[in-house]
Amino acid sequence: MKLVVIEAPAKRETLKKYLGQGYEVFATKGHIRDLPVKSFAIDMNNNYEPHYENKPDKKELISELKAKANKAEEVLVATDPDREGEAISWHIANVLGLDPNTKCRIQFNEISKNAVLKALKNPRAIDLNLVNAQQARRVMDRIVGYKLSPIISKKVAPKLSAGRVQSVALKLVVDREKEIENFVPEEYWTVTAFHEKDKIAFKSTLQSFKNKKIKISNREEVDKVLNEIKGKDFVVSSIKKSKTKSHAPAPFTTSTMQQDALNKAGMSLKRTTESAQQLYEGVEVKGEGKIALITYIRTDSTRVSEDAQKACREFIKEKYGEKYLPAKPNIYATKKNAQDAHEAIRPISMQITPEMVQDSLSKDNYKLYKLIYERFLASQMNEAEYSNVTATIDVNDYNFKATGKTLDFAGYTAVYKEFVDEDKEQKQEISKLPVLTEGEKVDVKDLKEEQKFTKPPVRYTEASLVKAMEEKGIGRPATYAATITILTARNYCGKEGKYLVPTDLGKRITEYLEKFFSGVINVKFTAHMENRLDDIAEDKDDWHDVVDSFWNGFKGLLAKADSSSVTMRPEPIETDIICDKCGHKMLLREGKYGKFLGCSNFPKCRNIMPYKTENERKPVGICPKCGKNVYALKTKRGKTFYACEDRNGCNFMSWDIPTGEKCPKCDGYLIKKGKKIKCSSCDYEKEGQ
């Protein structure tokens, strides 16, 4: 029996089906060996040697793995095909006593029968360059976490954490907010003429005066223009016709998939990541069992295999016809700083259409699979073709323009429409124009002026922040989602609709880091370190040297910041709440566990009280045990629960709001669930008030 070791249990069933008899599949459920959680574990005096340990919560799993490995005639490690997966393979080999230089490692970009069987025929040694690149990232992140976090916790607010990439992502959000706050809008006016010919309505907009671009800045200027053109002839002075083509977009990378999923399907990074993982690992499909639908989901490459390209072209020819098929396959250039370790994200089989599996997939999984499938299909289709007409219409030396655009050939747009950002400045609408000739007069049905103001930059969404990080070289496909998610989880950013808004805490952290750590916590340096990690992976640099250069630049900044008296801690805020021990006013302060009230008469009076918002101070329900008020409170992780005001005597708690009423069916207590009143114990329910 041969043992194949993987990470995710969700893959196990799919892989077993392809491996067949003679193989056993064991899932480690991620890392089994790592840096310990509660200690630094980096020997700074011994070439930054990390001290790994078996994860305490994996003790039984490791024992089971060792027992199976001892009985197996061969052990093959099939962790994910990225740097972290390679590092996990190396740790597994270490725990099992395998020589990483032997051919014990297999990898596949997709969980399909062909890919898995091909991988079995081509085992290799563990790639220690990839392992070392991951080690360098892990060690640098540990250094930042353990050396910088205590300083900002002391200087800014308690219990904070800083991250090498996370803090730069936060800086992008804060800097954008500063741009918005400092933005001074400029007034401008537009003038639009509404026409009609041959029962076709169209419009033209003022562009220039005597063929020089015009900018109308105020009411007086627009009135002058209107006075000079009202009642005058609008004459077509020139007509330009052209043909344009729009090339199909490349298949998805991790970044473009995350952007499209948010923009088109409204899926957050977290939802997109979870769905993509499930589609890659395998989902239950009616009549097929558990199968994987897409290739590996952490990639920055737009490259696809020749086999996949051929299959896609055959599908296009069969379903859409020859005219939708380019003479040669579409090839897309991968960005300069991309690792290009894997193919683009694509469906494993073109024969499994989204419609075929819709009934088997969750809503999110279906939406994401449809996006991935259609984007890949479109990427191998012909260009869309358009006819464009631009008419210049002159009136008393003022030049108006009317633009028409018609689709001559749909090409790839028959399958996939690219997202148009509605937040950007609206461009002139384009539509079909009637037949116009030079020298003819056109009727003017109406003239409309409109006051406008220039708009500030738009706040980042999760999707646009991913795009910015990718463009600036910050992080890599495997890190985008985790980095951005942590900003909201730690309350460094909040959300207004789909937009990320830095909190006061996030702004203070960024301000402090800019003051003392601008040499390290900045876009340029972080991108440079990412490139050096790539060099390690390609055996062009030594990981110890990379960490050493980072530490030599970082340690001096740490010492300077720690010794400085500069602090970003907020001043206590006086409240109208009176101390119940000495009668002085209470001050709102920030402590290790969040906001609290402390007496202003400190240190003579050391009274403290929990801080509650106005809503938290209002009762929301009646305690079913003692009849006293129930208040909404929050756990340390920010989750809301409901508790009796008598925390010592009664101590009632619930995740739902109790009404104070008893259930007529079982005598349990009733709770509010949306618009209904339900029993906490049985199936009784009624309509709420």
Protein Blocks (a to p, Z undefined) as FASTA:
>chain_A
ZZdddfblmlmmmmmmmnogoiacddeeiafbdcdfkbgkiafkngoiacddddfklmmm
mmmmmmmmmmpmbdcddbdfbfklmmmmmmmmmmnopafkbcfbccdfbdcfklmmmmmm
mgcdddfklmmmmmmmmmmmmmmmmmmmmmmmmmmoghiacdfklmmmmmmmmmmmmmmm
mpccdddddddddddeehiacddddfbgehiacddfbfklmmmmmmmmgopacddfbdcd
ddddddddddddfklmmmmmmmmnopafklmmmmmmmmmnopcdehklpadfbdcfbdcb
fbdcfklmmmmmmmmmmmnojklpcfbdcdddddfklgklaccdddfblklcfklmmmmp
cfklmmmmmmmmmmmmmmmmccdddddddddddeehiacdddddddfblklmlmoccddd
fkbccdddddddddddehiacddfbdcdddddddddddddfklmmmmmmmnopajfklmm
mmmmmmmmnopaccehjbccddfklmmmmmmmmmmmmmmmcfklmmmmmmmmmmmmnopa
cfklmmmmmmmmmmmmmmmmmmpmbdcbdcddddfbdcfknopacdddddfkoccdddfk
bckbccdcddddfklmpcfbdcfklopacdddddfkopacdddfblmlnopacfbdcehi
acfklopacddehjbccdfkbmcdcddZZ
